Amino acid sequence: MLFKASKKAPYLYRHKNSASFYFRRCIPAELRSHLGKREIKVSLQTSDKVKAMLLHDRLAFMVSVIFASPEVGMIKKLEIGSLTKNADGSIKIEGLKTDPNNPEGDLAFLKALGIGAQSSDPLIYEELMPQSPKASKGMRFSELVVEYFGKKKNITPKKKKEDKAIYLIFMELYDDPFVKDIDHPMMSNFQDMIEERYPANAKKKKNLRNLTAKEIVQLDPSELTLLDPKVKMLAPKTINKYINRLGSVFQHAVNRGYIKEDFSKGKRVDETKNARDQRETFDDAEVRIILEKVHSKKEKNPDLFWIMYVGAYSGMRISEICQLEPRDIMQDEKSGVWYLFVNDDHELKSCKTNGSKRAVPLHSMLLDEGILDFFASRKNKEFIFKWKYHPEQGWSYKSSKDTAYFIQTPCSITEKSFHCFRHTVTTILMNELSENITKEMIAGVLGHSQKGETFGRYGKGFKAEKVKPVIEAIKYDCM
């Protein structure tokens, strides 16, 4: 009996009596005659679900690229008996049968999956990067993307997944174009298509997710509404994000000498609101409702209580709070100030900007509520808060859902989320500007990027004692 491992990984399966996961995806009917198979099935050689999901996402992306490629007809028949992973990380494929009339097509298929051939017997396949652009036709966009990811060392799984989805839309719209054929008119057309004809969350819609991007933009408005009555188009901010992410790949291509310019430049959509208007904040009444209601859950749900209070009295990002370890609670020996040390000294921790690594003093309200006792109760835990790290979405995946539900349902504050605390704190502090509370100090507390001298011994920023008055300036009239 087969079991699908996760809704987030639609092609990940395992047998009832087997520990190992494998990737299984049906081949579209129109491509089966070309590939000579009904499905792609590959053992992932791991029983670790997190690792399996990461492998699944890579395979799913590359197989989608292959299905969208106009050269898919090159590949006739390919059979793989079994895969085994060697100690050095290489993959041994046994029972490989290729089309004798077109072995290059089969090997190209393997390479597109991230597996390249080496001469040995039995055949050993190791992961390879794409080669330099071929002299005849050059490099396709999909090859450029794989190379770009190979060179990008510090990209998070969440951002990588978002980027892949954006690049796949571009590939589906233009049949995975050769890099040399991409130009300003194509990018202008891309902007027009996603602005006027591509719905938000199209790949998540039941009636749209099986269509390619090209098929979706070819639907007329009446067909689109019929398939999805609640259809909404992409927001200007999202459109600009798509263009910016493509620009990152184009800039890589410029740096490698594949193209002469970044074709995303100048392709932007005007946003209807300025940055300040887009920042949602909580008003005093909303803060009172949230803090009063969550206070009643202090004993039964201490994690929810403390994440709300820390957010309200520090402006920290939700991921920064969730990734705190017991050792990140520190006290300055000279001043006695208690503070949280935001850092990236663990493989699952990260800092969003170069100013995010910082000391955030504990507000007197948090100390009065007994936060040190809460931290002491978690001293034997790896991380203080209960929310676990998600391999794709990071620390905010579950915590943002839980906090949003609390804010929007029990507190009845619709269309707002935990992140509004950060904007609220920023607004409060900017109204407290003085000789003792400067913009630089506020930026230091909130973890914004800063230029200039490095302060303190714990990375870029100020010592906890220096910015303690900034934290204490966070006050709510309702409390």
N, C-alpha and C positions, 0 to 999 in steps of 0.2 A: 504494500500500500504506500502511495506517495503522499507526502505532506509538504505543502508550500510553507517555506520558512518564515516569511514575513510579507505583509502587504506592501511594505516599502521596497521589497526586493522581489518583484513579480516572477522572475525567472530562477529563483533560488529554491531548490528542493532537497529533500533527503528521504530515504526509505525509512519505514517504521523501525526496522531492525538494524539500521546502519547509522554510524555516528558521523560519517563524512557527508558534507554538502556537495552538491553539484549544480552546475548551470545548465538550464534546459530551455531552449526557445524554439518555437515553431517557425519555420521559414515561410514567408508569404507565398501563397499559391502560385503567383506569377513568376516567382524566382526558383521554384523547385526543379523545373526542367533544366535550368542553368546549373544549379548546384548538385542535382542528382540526389537530393536528400529531402526529407520532410522536416527535419529538425536538427538543431545544433545541441549536442549534449557533451559537456566537459566536466570531469571530476575536478573539484577544487582542492582535493587532497588536504582538507582540514576539517576538524570538528568544532573549531572556534567560530561562533556565529558572527562575531564582530569582524574577524578577518575575512570570513566568507562573504559578508555583505560588501566589504570594500572591493574584493575581487569581482563580485557580481556586478558592481557598478561600472567597473572598468570594462568588463566583457560586454555588458549591455550597451555601453556607449560605442565601443568599437564595432560591434555587430550592426548597430544602427547605422553607423557610418558606411559599412560595407553594403548594406541593403539599399542605401540611398545613392551609392556610387553607380555611375553609368557603365563602369567597367566590370560590374558584378557578373556579366555574362561570360567573362574570361574563365571563370572558375567552373569546372564541369563536375568532377566527382572527387570527393575527399572523404576518406574513412580513417578513423582513429580507433585503434583497439583499446588502449589504456594509457593513462598518464601516471608517472611516478615522479615525485620530487626528490632530488638528490640532496645530500648534505650541504653542497656548495650553493644551493639555491636554483640550480639549473633544473630543467624539466625533461624527463626522458619520455619520449612517445614511442610506444610499441604498436605494431600492426598498422603502420601508416601505409595507405594505398593512395597513390596519386594517379591522375589521368596521364598516361604516357604521351599523349599528344599535346599536353599543356601543363607540364610540371611547374612552370613559372607561375601560372595562375594560382595553383594550390599553395605554393610557398608564399605568394603575395598575401593570400588569405591568412595564413598563419602569422605572417609578419604584422598584419593589420590587427591581430589579436594581441600583439606585443611579444610574439615568439618568432625568432629568426633562426635560420638554419646554419649549422656548422658541419663540416665534414667529419664524420665519425661513424663507427659501426658498433652497436646499434646507434641510430640517429639520436643526437642530443640537441635540444633546442634551448637557447638562452635568450633572455630579453635583450633586444637591440633597439637603438634609436634609429630613426629614419636617416638615410644617407643624404648627401648633398643633392640638390635638385638635378634631375636628369637633363642632359643636354638637349634632348628632343622636345619633350613637352613640359618638363619642369615639375615642380612639386605641386601637389594638390593641397587645398586648404586643410583637409583632414590630417595630412602628414605634417603640415606646419603646426597644427594644434598639438599633436603628440610630441613633437620636438619642443614646443613651448612649455608644456607641462613637465617634460624631462629636465628642462633647465631651471624651472621655477621651484626652488627648494623649500620655501617657507609658506607655501599656500596651504590654507586650512582645508580639511575635507569638505566642510560646508561650502566654502567659496568655490572649491574645485567642482563640486556637483552643480552649483549654479552656473558656473562658466560653461561646463559641458552642455547643459541644456540650451544656453544661448547660442553656442557655436553650432549645435546640431540644427537649430532653426535656420541659421545662415546656410548650412550645407544642404538642407532639404530644399530651401528656396531656390538655390542656384546650382543644384546637382553637383555639389562638392567641386567648386570651380578650381581651375589651375590658378595658382597664386599670381602668375603673370597676367591673367585675364581680369583680376580684380582692379577696379578703378573707381574714380569719384562718381560717375553715373550709377554704377552698381550699388555703391553705398547710399547714394541719394534715394535710389529705388528701395533699398532695404529700409531706410527710415520711413518712407511713405507707406510701405507695406505693413510694418508693425504698428505704425501710428493709426492707419485708417482701416486695416482689415484683419489684424491679428488680435484675438481676444485675450484677456487676462486669464492666466491659469488654464490655457487651452489643453495642455496635456493631462490635466487632472479632470477635465470634463468627460463624463461617461460617453457622450455622443461625439466627442471630438478627438479623444486620445488615440484612436486608431488611425487617424488621418495624418498625413504628412503636413508640414508647414505650407508647402505649395498648394496642397489640396484645400487647406483651410482658407488661405487668402483668395482662392478662386471662387469660394462660395459667395453668392450675392447676399445682401443684407437680409432678405426674406428667408433664405435657406438657413442662414446662421441663427436667426431668431427662432426658426422652427426647431432647430437642433438644440438650442439652448435659450429658452425664453428670458432668462435672467442674465443674458450675456452682457459683459462690460468690456470695454476696450482697455488697452494698457494705459496706465497713468503716465503723464509726461516724465515723472521722475524715473519710472521703470524703463521707458524708452531710452532715456539718456544713459541709464546703467547698461543697457544692452550695447549701445554704441561705444561706451567707454571700455567695456570688456573686450569688444572686438578691437578697439584701438590698442589694447595691451599686446594682442597677438601681432597686429600690424607693426607696432614699434619693435617687437622682437625681430620681425622679418626685415625691418630697416637696418637694425643693428647687425644682422647676419649678412646683409647685402643682397637679399632676395628681391626686395623692392626698394624704390627710391624715396617713397614718402608714405606717411600714415594717412590712409584714405578716410579715417574717421574724423579728421580735423574739420571743424566747421559744421559738422552734422549734429545739431542739437535742437531740442524742442523747448520752446519757452514754457516755463512752468507758471501756472496762474497765480501762485502765491510766492512771496519771498521767503527766505529761509526762516526769518523770525516768526512770520505768521504760521508756518508749518509746524512750529514747535508747540505741541499740545502741553498744557500745564494743568495741574489740579488747582481749583480755587479753594479758599479756606473751608468752605462747607464740605467739599469733597474730601479734603484731607481729614477733617474731623470724623466723617462717616467711616472712612477706611481705618483710621487708627483706633477708633472706639470699637468697631466691630471686630477687628483683628485682635484687640486686647482681650476680648472674651475667649479667644482661642489660645491664649498664651500657654496654658498647661496642656491642653489636648493636642495642639499642633504648634509646638515651639518653633519649628523651622519656618512656617508661614509667618508667624508673629515677628520673628527676628529679621527675616529678609525684608519685610515691609518697613520695620522701624529703621533698619540700617539704611535702606534706600531713601527714606524720608529725611534722615538726619545726616546724610553724607553725599547723596547724589551719585553714588557708585553705580556702575553698570551691573546688571543682574548676573552676568557671567563672571565678573570680578568677585562678587560676593560668593557665588556657588563654588568657585575654585579655591577658596581659602582653606589652608591647612592649619592645624593647631599651632604650628611653629610660626605662622604668620601673625600671631597676636603678640605684640611686643610692647615693652615699656622703656622709654628713654631713661637711662640711668641717671643723667644729670638733672633733668627737669621733672621726672616722674610721670610724664605724659604717656598714656596708653594710646596705641595706634595700631591700625591694620596695615600690613606691608603687602602691597600689591606687586606681584613679581611673576616671572616666567621660569622659575628654577625647577620645574617639574615637566615631564614630557606631555602632560595633559593640560598644562597651564599656558596661558599666552597673554601678551599685552598688546592692545590694539594699536597704540601709537608709541613713538619714542618717549612720550611724556607720561605714559600709563604706569610705568614702574615708579611707584611712589609710596610715601607714608601718608595715611589718612587718619588723623586723630579721632578718637572716639568721643562723640558728643556727650555732654554731661547727662542728657536725657537717657541715653543708652546705658550709661554707667548707673544711673539711679534705678533703671528698670532691672538691673542685675545681669548685664550682658557678660560680665567676666565669669559669673557662675555658670552661665550657659556654655561658654567656651570651655570651662574646666570640665564640664560633664561630657565633652566630646574629645578630650585630650588623647584618648586611645584610638580615635578614628583616623583614617587616612585623610579625609576631608571633613570639614566641620558640618556642612549641611547635607541633607539626605539626598538631594538630586544628583543623579549619576551623569557622567560625561557620555554624550552621544557621539559615535564616531563620525557622523556627518554634520549634525547640527550643533555640536559643542555643548557647553554647559547650559545654555539658555533654552534648550529644546523642551524639556518637561517643566522646568521652573517657570518659564514665561507663560505656558499654558495654565498652570495652577494659579499663578498670581492674576492672570487676566480673567480667569473664571471668577475668582473671588471679587475682583474689582467690578466686574460687569454684572454678576448675578446677585450674590448677597448684598453688595453695596449699591447695585442698580446704577452704576456709572458707566453708561454705554460708550463704545468707541474710544475708550482710553485704556492704557496699559501701564505696567510697572515703569516703563521708560519715561513716563510723564513726570515721575519724581525727579529724574535727572534734570529735566527742563525747568521744573518748578524751583528746585534748589538753585539752578543757574540764575533764574530771574530774581530770586530773593537776594542772592549775593551781589548781583550787579547793581541792585538798589542800595547796597551798603558800601559802595566804593568810598574809600577815604585814604588818608595817609597810611593807616594801619592795615587796610584791606585793599590791595591793589589788584589790577587785572591779572598780573603775573601770578600772584598768590592764589587767586581763584582758579586760574588755569592749572596751577600745580596741584590743588586739591582735587579737581575734577579729572585730571589726567589728560588734558589737552596737550598737543604738541607745542613745544616751546623752543625758541632759539636763544642762544646766549650761554652764559656761564652755568656750570654744573654746581648745584647746591647740595650740601649734605653728603653723607657717606653711603647712602642707600640707593644711589643712582641719580638720574636727573630729577631735580625738584628741590623742595625745601625740607628742612628738618621738621619733625612733628611739632616741636615747641613753637616754631616760627608761624605755622599755619593753624595752630589751635584756635586763635581768635576768629579765623575765617569760619571754621566749623561751628563755633558757638554763635555765630551771627545767623545761623539757620534757625529761624523762629517762626512759629505759626500763631497767628492771632487767636485762632480757635482753641489752642491748647494751653 
